Amino acid sequence: MEKSNLIGAVSAVCFFVFAILVFAARLAGKPEIGKWVGLFEFLLALPLVWLLVKAPADGRGGLYFIQIGAVLLWLAVELLLDYVFRVEFRHVRWMVILYVMLFFAAAGGMLGLASKAGKTRSITAIILFFITAILTFLQRWITGY
């Protein structure tokens, strides 16, 4: 189970680092760089699906499936809205609210995964979460998207 916990924690750290880089690119006025960085975030689906497959053997509870499911759902929505259909939803308030709620549900899921790997990894993920959260709202306030 230690291997699964470590993979979950590394995935969580990657999730937050990619999000921070996307928001930093947007703040720097380079949203296209953010789009390219965002593409790497989709690779997180691979370890997350592996964790889901391994979860029953590790004796994981229902919350574990919800946490990973929230991240996978957010990745699917992100893929469809930004990369497949290229929907300009960031100027439609109700869509932005739903999107941000789903993003933070995914972030919470990643915090849950990191917490299974011990205190140090959990604190690292929490710090990165707060940086991500600040940048999320800062870039929305400054750039409008």
Secondary structure, 3 states (H helix, E strand, C coil): CHHHHHHHHHHHHHHHHHHHHHHHHHHCCCHHHHHHHHHHHHHHHHHHHHHHHHHHHHCCCHHHHHHHHHHHHHHHHHHHHHHHCCCCCCCCHHHHHHHHHHHHHHHHHHHHHHHCCCHHHHHHHHHHHHHHHHHHHHHHHHHCC
